[in-house]
Amino acid sequence: MTDVVHFVDRHQAGEALAQALDPFRDEAPIVLGLTRGGVSVATVVAQALNAPLDMLVVQKIGAPSEPELGLGALAEGDVQVIDTVLCQHLGVGDAELRRLSRAHADALDARIRHYRQEFPRHDLRDRLVILVDDGLATGSTAHAAIRSARRAGARHVILAVPVGSVAGVRQIAQVADDVICLSTPEVFGAVGFYYDDFPQLSDRGMLEELTHGTRGEVAVPVGEVLLQGILSVPHGTGPLVVFAHGSGSSRLSPRNQEVAQHLNQAGMATLLIDLLTEDEAAERAQVFDIEHLADRLEGVLAWTRTAPRTSHLGVSLFGASTGAAAAIAVAARCPEVVRSVVSRGGRIDLARRWLPLVQAPTLLIVGGDDVDVLRLNREASAHMRCQVSLKVIPGASHLFEEPGALDQVANLARDWFAATAVSHAA
């Protein structure tokens, strides 16, 4: 048992919960808020941990005489959990339980169809998953959510709640890998009792929370494949910076994620996108097929023009290594779409035929110790007719691993995108 803690609202509870979850930050977690109220808490947690955000759709099976009392719960992925002891105690028979389960299953299916139109479910395979709710009473809903995450392939599942009953925490500790609960009152009332402000969250309100959450994983359809990405749309006016990764890298690249975080803090949206599937990335020839990468990147840009969260934003490109060559090619192909380009240690020489056709202002950032790439960038930039600037970071290698080097990259990119967005608007 812990001292009883009261929270101002769900957002303040999320801030407190994020501090307790900070040790998991470096394990690339994905944060899932249990619908609906858990999403408000999860949004704050995901932002603090710089982690992808999604929901996990659950449906409580309420007792006939007391709907707020959960006889069990359902979760997406065809999961059902029933508290048989409580059913026996309340005298709920099998026939009545089947009727209640069917009715709630129909409601759950309707919510899944509604929610997942705009927010497809994330791939949880081999991921550390942090399930977040605004409180834990009987534990049935949390139990169903944990089973749902495991069925989806999560390798490690943590349940995190600001407040919970002693019995509920004890029950969930038997099924989750870890349980983080900030307060477990000896005598547990309704969850809302522990908040000063605890409004019911509507579907619209919950989806707005997700829309404005810091990060969310997306699956972008391009041709016959789904490309995996991480979309961040913070409060701000843009632009949207699409990251094209280089050889041996992906949307999970810590370097590109760090740069993206700097841009998000400046009010810019980012999309870190894998231009190849896992199987394709294992074939070295595909990694250096610049025209193929450019085709994929052009398809991604077409998706951003219609996606609800990005269709209103101007687009710029950030490319690394071979991804920079793809960015150059797409800037030349789509001059009416691409506002500007930043290349970090990019092999823009691999897009030689496209260099004279680029119209977007282009910034080339190269490490001073990356001698070969620096030479190639100088030679390639001589073929460009657009506004082009080469910035050399002294003492930096190809990966910019030296102290402070990546911060310089992020600051240069932020300023370039900001300046070109203003000039484009003008």
C-alpha positions in Angstrom: 0.0 0.0 0.0 1.2 3.6 -0.7 0.0 7.0 0.5 -3.2 8.1 -1.3 -2.3 10.6 -4.1 -4.7 12.9 -5.8 -4.1 14.2 -9.3 -5.2 17.5 -10.8 -6.3 15.8 -14.1 -5.2 13.0 -16.4 -2.5 15.1 -18.0 -0.9 15.8 -14.6 -1.2 12.1 -13.8 0.6 11.4 -17.0 3.5 13.6 -16.1 3.9 11.8 -12.8 3.6 8.4 -14.4 6.2 9.4 -17.1 8.8 10.0 -14.4 8.4 6.5 -13.1 8.6 5.1 -16.6 11.7 7.0 -17.6 14.1 4.0 -17.0 12.4 2.3 -20.0 13.0 5.3 -22.4 16.1 3.7 -24.0 14.3 0.4 -24.8 12.3 2.0 -27.7 8.9 1.4 -26.1 5.6 2.0 -27.7 2.9 3.5 -25.5 -0.7 2.4 -25.8 -3.5 4.2 -24.1 -6.6 2.1 -23.1 -9.7 3.6 -24.6 -10.9 6.1 -23.8 -9.6 7.8 -20.6 -6.2 6.1 -20.7 -5.4 7.9 -24.0 -5.2 11.2 -22.2 -2.7 9.9 -19.7 -0.8 8.0 -22.4 -0.4 11.0 -24.6 1.7 12.8 -22.0 3.7 9.6 -21.2 4.5 9.1 -24.9 5.6 12.7 -25.3 7.9 12.5 -22.2 9.5 9.3 -23.3 9.7 10.4 -27.0 7.9 7.2 -27.8 5.3 6.2 -30.5 1.7 6.6 -29.3 -1.4 4.5 -30.1 -4.5 3.3 -28.4 -5.6 -0.2 -27.4 -9.4 -0.6 -27.9 -11.1 -2.2 -24.9 -14.7 -2.7 -23.8 -15.8 -3.3 -20.2 -18.6 -5.8 -19.6 -20.6 -4.1 -17.0 -22.8 -5.8 -14.4 -26.6 -5.6 -15.2 -27.4 -3.8 -11.9 -24.1 -1.7 -11.8 -22.7 -1.0 -15.2 -19.5 0.6 -13.8 -18.7 -2.7 -12.1 -16.8 -4.9 -14.6 -17.7 -8.5 -14.8 -15.0 -8.8 -17.4 -13.7 -7.1 -20.5 -13.1 -7.4 -24.3 -10.1 -6.1 -26.3 -9.3 -5.9 -30.0 -7.7 -9.0 -31.3 -10.7 -11.2 -30.2 -9.8 -11.2 -26.5 -12.2 -11.8 -23.7 -11.6 -11.9 -20.0 -14.4 -12.9 -17.5 -14.3 -12.5 -13.7 -16.0 -15.8 -12.9 -15.8 -15.3 -9.1 -17.6 -11.9 -9.4 -20.2 -13.3 -11.7 -21.0 -16.1 -9.2 -21.1 -13.6 -6.4 -23.6 -11.4 -8.2 -25.6 -14.4 -9.5 -25.0 -13.7 -13.2 -25.7 -17.0 -15.0 -24.1 -18.3 -18.2 -27.0 -17.3 -20.4 -27.0 -13.7 -19.1 -23.2 -13.5 -19.4 -23.4 -14.7 -23.0 -26.0 -12.0 -23.8 -23.9 -9.3 -22.2 -20.8 -10.5 -24.0 -22.4 -10.4 -27.4 -23.8 -6.9 -26.9 -20.5 -5.5 -25.7 -18.6 -7.4 -28.5 -20.9 -5.6 -31.1 -20.1 -2.3 -29.4 -16.3 -3.1 -29.4 -16.4 -4.0 -33.1 -18.1 -0.7 -34.0 -15.5 1.3 -32.1 -12.6 -0.6 -33.7 -14.1 0.1 -37.2 -14.5 3.8 -36.3 -11.2 4.4 -34.5 -9.0 2.4 -36.9 -10.1 4.2 -40.1 -7.7 6.9 -39.3 -5.4 5.2 -36.8 -4.4 1.7 -38.0 -3.2 -0.6 -35.3 0.6 -0.5 -34.8 2.8 -3.5 -35.3 3.7 -4.7 -31.8 5.9 -7.7 -32.7 9.0 -7.8 -30.6 8.2 -4.4 -29.0 8.3 -3.3 -25.4 4.7 -2.2 -24.9 3.6 0.2 -22.1 -0.1 0.0 -21.5 -1.5 3.1 -19.8 -4.9 3.6 -18.2 -6.2 6.4 -15.9 -6.8 3.9 -13.1 -7.1 0.2 -12.2 -10.1 -1.1 -10.3 -11.0 -4.8 -10.7 -8.2 -5.3 -13.3 -10.4 -7.0 -16.0 -9.9 -4.4 -18.6 -6.2 -4.3 -18.0 -6.0 -8.1 -18.1 -7.8 -8.1 -21.5 -5.4 -5.4 -22.8 -2.3 -7.3 -21.7 -3.6 -10.5 -23.5 -4.3 -8.4 -26.6 -0.8 -7.0 -26.7 0.8 -10.4 -26.2 -1.4 -11.9 -28.9 -0.1 -9.1 -31.2 3.4 -10.2 -30.6 4.7 -7.9 -27.8 7.9 -9.2 -26.2 7.5 -7.3 -22.9 4.3 -5.8 -21.5 4.2 -3.1 -18.8 0.9 -1.9 -17.3 1.2 1.7 -16.0 -1.5 3.5 -14.0 -1.6 6.5 -11.7 -3.8 4.8 -9.1 -5.1 1.3 -8.5 -6.8 -1.0 -6.0 -4.5 -3.4 -4.0 -6.4 -6.4 -5.3 -6.3 -5.1 -8.9 -2.6 -4.5 -8.8 -2.0 -7.9 -7.2 -4.0 -9.6 -10.0 -2.4 -7.8 -12.9 1.1 -8.5 -11.4 0.5 -12.1 -12.2 -0.1 -11.5 -16.0 2.0 -8.4 -16.9 5.8 -8.4 -17.0 5.9 -5.2 -14.9 3.3 -3.1 -13.1 3.8 0.6 -12.4 1.2 2.1 -10.0 1.9 5.3 -8.2 -0.8 5.0 -5.6 -2.7 1.9 -4.1 -5.1 3.1 -1.4 -6.1 0.5 1.1 -9.8 1.3 0.6 -10.3 2.0 -3.1 -13.2 4.1 -4.4 -14.1 4.9 -8.0 -11.1 5.9 -10.1 -12.5 9.4 -10.5 -12.3 10.0 -6.8 -8.5 10.4 -7.1 -8.8 13.3 -9.6 -9.8 16.9 -9.1 -10.9 17.1 -12.8 -12.1 13.8 -14.3 -14.4 14.4 -17.3 -15.7 11.6 -19.5 -13.7 11.5 -22.7 -15.7 11.4 -25.9 -14.7 9.5 -29.0 -13.9 12.8 -30.7 -11.9 14.1 -27.8 -9.9 10.9 -27.6 -9.1 10.9 -31.3 -8.0 14.6 -31.0 -5.6 13.5 -28.2 -4.1 10.9 -30.5 -3.9 13.4 -33.4 -2.0 15.9 -31.4 0.1 13.2 -29.6 3.9 13.6 -30.2 4.4 10.4 -32.2 2.5 7.6 -33.8 3.5 4.8 -36.0 1.9 4.6 -39.4 1.8 2.1 -42.3 2.0 3.9 -45.6 0.6 2.1 -48.7 2.9 2.5 -51.7 2.2 0.2 -54.6 1.8 -3.3 -53.3 3.7 -2.8 -50.0 3.1 -1.1 -46.7 6.0 1.1 -45.6 6.5 1.5 -41.8 7.0 5.0 -40.5 6.8 7.2 -37.4 4.7 10.3 -37.8 4.9 13.2 -35.4 2.6 16.2 -35.7 3.1 18.5 -32.8 1.2 21.8 -32.3 2.6 24.1 -34.9 2.3 25.2 -38.5 4.8 22.9 -40.1 6.4 22.1 -42.4 6.3 18.3 -42.6 9.8 17.0 -42.9 10.0 13.5 -44.4 13.1 11.5 -43.5 14.6 9.2 -46.1 17.0 6.9 -44.4 20.3 5.6 -45.7 21.9 2.2 -46.1 21.7 0.0 -43.0 19.4 2.5 -41.3 15.6 2.7 -40.6 12.9 4.8 -39.0 14.3 3.6 -35.6 17.7 5.2 -36.3 18.6 7.0 -33.0 20.4 9.7 -35.0 17.5 10.6 -37.2 15.1 10.3 -34.3 17.2 12.8 -32.3 17.1 15.3 -35.2 13.4 14.7 -35.6 12.9 15.5 -31.9 14.7 18.8 -32.4 12.4 19.7 -35.3 9.3 18.6 -33.3 10.3 21.0 -30.5 10.4 23.8 -33.1 6.8 23.0 -34.1 7.7 21.0 -37.2 6.0 17.7 -38.1 8.2 14.8 -39.1 7.7 11.4 -40.8 10.5 8.9 -40.4 9.8 6.3 -43.1 11.4 3.0 -44.2 11.5 3.0 -48.0 12.2 -0.7 -48.0 10.5 -3.6 -46.3 12.6 -5.7 -43.9 13.2 -8.4 -46.6 14.1 -5.8 -49.2 16.5 -4.1 -46.9 18.4 -7.3 -46.4 19.3 -7.3 -50.2 22.3 -4.9 -50.6 21.5 -4.1 -54.2 18.1 -2.7 -53.3 19.7 -0.4 -50.7 21.7 1.3 -53.5 18.9 1.3 -56.1 18.3 5.1 -56.0 15.6 5.1 -58.6 13.6 2.5 -56.7 14.1 4.4 -53.4 13.0 7.6 -55.2 9.8 5.8 -56.5 9.0 4.8 -53.0 9.6 8.2 -51.6 7.5 9.9 -54.2 4.7 7.5 -53.3 5.1 8.5 -49.6 4.8 12.2 -50.6 1.6 11.4 -52.5 0.2 9.8 -49.3 1.1 12.8 -47.2 -1.0 15.0 -49.6 -4.2 13.0 -48.7 -3.6 11.9 -45.1 -5.7 13.9 -42.7 -2.9 14.9 -40.3 -0.5 16.0 -43.0 -2.5 17.2 -46.1 -2.4 20.8 -44.9 1.4 20.9 -44.4 4.1 21.9 -46.8 6.7 19.2 -47.4 10.5 19.3 -47.0 13.0 16.3 -47.2 15.8 15.2 -44.9 18.0 12.5 -46.4 20.9 10.5 -45.0 23.5 8.5 -47.0 21.7 6.8 -49.9 18.4 8.3 -48.7 19.8 11.7 -49.5 20.2 10.7 -53.2 16.5 9.6 -53.2 15.5 12.9 -51.7 17.4 14.8 -54.4 15.7 12.7 -57.1 12.3 13.3 -55.7 12.9 17.1 -55.3 13.8 17.2 -59.0 10.7 15.1 -59.9 8.2 17.0 -57.7 9.3 20.7 -57.7 5.7 21.8 -56.9 5.7 19.7 -53.7 9.2 19.7 -52.2 10.0 23.0 -50.5 13.6 22.3 -49.4 16.1 19.5 -48.8 18.7 18.8 -46.1 21.3 16.1 -46.7 23.2 14.6 -43.7 26.4 12.8 -44.8 24.4 12.2 -48.1 25.6 10.4 -51.2 23.9 12.9 -53.5 26.5 11.9 -56.1 24.4 8.8 -56.7 21.6 11.0 -58.0 23.9 12.7 -60.5 21.4 13.0 -63.4 18.9 14.7 -61.1 21.2 17.3 -59.6 20.8 20.0 -62.3 17.0 19.7 -62.1 16.5 20.4 -58.4 14.8 23.7 -57.7 14.3 23.4 -53.9 16.9 25.1 -51.7 19.3 22.4 -50.6 21.6 22.2 -47.6 24.4 19.7 -47.5 25.8 18.9 -44.1 29.0 16.8 -44.0 31.5 15.9 -41.2 34.9 17.4 -41.6 36.6 14.0 -41.0 34.3 12.3 -43.6 36.8 13.0 -46.3 35.5 10.9 -49.2 31.9 12.0 -48.7 33.0 15.6 -48.4 34.8 15.4 -51.7 31.8 13.8 -53.4 29.5 16.5 -52.1 31.7 19.3 -53.3 31.9 17.8 -56.7 28.1 17.0 -56.9 27.0 20.4 -55.7 28.9 22.0 -58.6 26.2 20.5 -60.9 23.3 22.0 -59.0 21.6 25.2 -60.2 19.3 25.8 -57.2 20.3 27.6 -54.0 22.7 25.2 -52.4 24.8 25.5 -49.2 27.5 23.1 -48.0 28.1 23.2 -44.2 31.1 21.3 -42.8 31.1 20.3 -39.1 34.8 20.3 -38.1 36.0 17.0 -36.4 32.8 15.1 -37.2 32.8 11.7 -38.8 30.2 10.2 -41.2 27.8 9.3 -38.4 28.3 12.5 -36.4 28.9 10.5 -33.2 31.3 13.1 -31.7 30.0 15.1 -28.7 27.8 18.0 -29.9 28.1 17.1 -33.6 24.5 15.8 -34.0 23.2 18.9 -32.2 24.8 21.0 -34.8 23.2 19.0 -37.6 19.8 19.4 -35.9 20.2 23.1 -35.5 21.3 23.6 -39.0 18.5 21.6 -40.4 15.9 23.3 -38.2 17.1 26.8 -39.3 17.2 25.8 -43.0 13.7 24.3 -42.9 12.3 27.3 -41.0 13.9 29.8 -43.4 12.9 28.0 -46.6 9.3 27.6 -45.3 9.1 31.4 -44.8 10.6 32.1 -48.2 8.3 29.6 -49.9 5.2 31.1 -48.2 6.3 34.5 -49.3 
